[in-house]
Amino acid sequence: MLSPFEYDYMLKAILVSGLIGAVCAFLSCFITLKGWSLMGDALSHAVVPGVSLAWLAGLPFSAGAFIAGVIAALTMGWLKRKSGLREDAVIGVVFTSWFALGLLLLSLYPSNLNLRTIIFGNILAISDPDILQVLVIAGLSILVLAVKWRDLLLYCFDEAHARTLGLNTGLLHFLLLSLLAATAVAALQTVGACLVVAMLVTPGATAYLLTDRFGRMLGIATVTGAACGAVGAYLSYFINGSTGGCIVVLQTLVFLAALVLAPKHGLLAARRLRRKEGGATS
């Protein structure tokens, strides 16, 4: 059972997966409260052209991906204001067009970039410089969230009320988008563009079912994300399967368990409540 810890690449994969899982889970609470699940999916795909352009310019992949994610998010906001389209339509147009642009650039300028790695991730082959980038992104994201979590909570819960209290909602909007883009870039190394949205939504949704207090929700989601990330990477060694796939499937199983067994919002609790109400009326 301890054999994965005998290999450096597995130790790196387990530790980095746990760290990224924790950061994504912490942020997922705000995304769940704000209703930005589709935004996370969009940004995870919109960073692909940034990766390609960063390689062409000789820049770190994370820098190009982050810039592309922020520009894509600002483009979504601009289109929504100017076009009058629903947010889901704007997100669909932007993320598919940016993802297609990334695929086009990779086909026009062949490189040592592996499209499969970008889409599905490859945490087992992560290099020391990439680990350093992930650590910096994760550290900065956690620091910002720890300092501004109360303001972000109010903004996500009721933007109009936050504005009346004097909070700069425009700045908070951009801050949350920037954190979302940065975290999506970090998670690309682990699960790839296709599965980032799961790490950015599922832990928060799981914690939402288990508690009505946001502070406790942050703790539950963070622990769940970190544990699923580390355990998923560990289990992938034994089944010789995709590390990202193992992590996300494990998160989904935990979510399903919470959906059924949550003491207040679970399916069994709702069933017991209906029986009690039915007995009272009879």
ChimeraX attribute file (.defattr): number of C-alpha atoms within 10 A of each C-alpha:
attribute: neighborCount
match mode: 1-to-1
recipient: residues
	/A:1	7
	/A:2	6
	/A:3	10
	/A:4	17
	/A:5	13
	/A:6	9
	/A:7	9
	/A:8	11
	/A:9	15
	/A:10	20
	/A:11	17
	/A:12	20
	/A:13	25
	/A:14	26
	/A:15	18
	/A:16	26
	/A:17	31
	/A:18	26
	/A:19	24
	/A:20	27
	/A:21	31
	/A:22	28
	/A:23	26
	/A:24	33
	/A:25	31
	/A:26	29
	/A:27	26
	/A:28	30
	/A:29	30
	/A:30	25
	/A:31	23
	/A:32	19
	/A:33	18
	/A:34	17
	/A:35	13
	/A:36	20
	/A:37	17
	/A:38	17
	/A:39	21
	/A:40	25
	/A:41	22
	/A:42	29
	/A:43	33
	/A:44	31
	/A:45	32
	/A:46	32
	/A:47	33
	/A:48	32
	/A:49	23
	/A:50	25
	/A:51	26
	/A:52	27
	/A:53	20
	/A:54	19
	/A:55	18
	/A:56	14
	/A:57	10
	/A:58	10
	/A:59	13
	/A:60	15
	/A:61	20
	/A:62	23
	/A:63	17
	/A:64	22
	/A:65	29
	/A:66	27
	/A:67	19
	/A:68	24
	/A:69	30
	/A:70	21
	/A:71	18
	/A:72	23
	/A:73	24
	/A:74	15
	/A:75	15
	/A:76	22
	/A:77	14
	/A:78	12
	/A:79	17
	/A:80	17
	/A:81	12
	/A:82	8
	/A:83	9
	/A:84	9
	/A:85	12
	/A:86	11
	/A:87	17
	/A:88	13
	/A:89	11
	/A:90	18
	/A:91	25
	/A:92	15
	/A:93	14
	/A:94	20
	/A:95	25
	/A:96	14
	/A:97	14
	/A:98	22
	/A:99	21
	/A:100	16
	/A:101	17
	/A:102	22
	/A:103	15
	/A:104	13
	/A:105	18
	/A:106	22
	/A:107	12
	/A:108	9
	/A:109	11
	/A:110	11
	/A:111	12
	/A:112	7
	/A:113	12
	/A:114	12
	/A:115	17
	/A:116	11
	/A:117	17
	/A:118	20
	/A:119	19
	/A:120	21
	/A:121	26
	/A:122	20
	/A:123	27
	/A:124	20
	/A:125	15
	/A:126	16
	/A:127	12
	/A:128	10
	/A:129	10
	/A:130	17
	/A:131	18
	/A:132	11
	/A:133	18
	/A:134	23
	/A:135	16
	/A:136	13
	/A:137	20
	/A:138	22
	/A:139	14
	/A:140	15
	/A:141	21
	/A:142	20
	/A:143	12
	/A:144	13
	/A:145	20
	/A:146	11
	/A:147	10
	/A:148	13
	/A:149	16
	/A:150	13
	/A:151	16
	/A:152	22
	/A:153	18
	/A:154	19
	/A:155	24
	/A:156	23
	/A:157	15
	/A:158	13
	/A:159	20
	/A:160	13
	/A:161	13
	/A:162	18
	/A:163	14
	/A:164	10
	/A:165	10
	/A:166	8
	/A:167	17
	/A:168	14
	/A:169	20
	/A:170	11
	/A:171	10
	/A:172	17
	/A:173	14
	/A:174	14
	/A:175	16
	/A:176	20
	/A:177	22
	/A:178	20
	/A:179	22
	/A:180	26
	/A:181	28
	/A:182	26
	/A:183	29
	/A:184	33
	/A:185	30
	/A:186	30
	/A:187	30
	/A:188	29
	/A:189	29
	/A:190	32
	/A:191	30
	/A:192	26
	/A:193	27
	/A:194	17
	/A:195	23
	/A:196	30
	/A:197	25
	/A:198	22
	/A:199	30
	/A:200	32
	/A:201	27
	/A:202	25
	/A:203	34
	/A:204	30
	/A:205	21
	/A:206	26
	/A:207	28
	/A:208	24
	/A:209	19
	/A:210	21
	/A:211	17
	/A:212	12
	/A:213	10
	/A:214	16
	/A:215	13
	/A:216	14
	/A:217	21
	/A:218	22
	/A:219	17
	/A:220	21
	/A:221	29
	/A:222	26
	/A:223	19
	/A:224	25
	/A:225	33
	/A:226	26
	/A:227	21
	/A:228	27
	/A:229	31
	/A:230	23
	/A:231	19
	/A:232	25
	/A:233	31
	/A:234	25
	/A:235	19
	/A:236	19
	/A:237	16
	/A:238	11
	/A:239	10
	/A:240	8
	/A:241	12
	/A:242	20
	/A:243	29
	/A:244	28
	/A:245	19
	/A:246	22
	/A:247	30
	/A:248	24
	/A:249	15
	/A:250	20
	/A:251	25
	/A:252	18
	/A:253	12
	/A:254	16
	/A:255	22
	/A:256	14
	/A:257	14
	/A:258	20
	/A:259	20
	/A:260	15
	/A:261	17
	/A:262	21
	/A:263	15
	/A:264	14
	/A:265	17
	/A:266	17
	/A:267	16
	/A:268	15
	/A:269	16
	/A:270	16
	/A:271	11
	/A:272	11
	/A:273	13
	/A:274	12
	/A:275	12
	/A:276	12
	/A:277	11
	/A:278	10
	/A:279	9
	/A:280	8
	/A:281	7
	/A:282	6
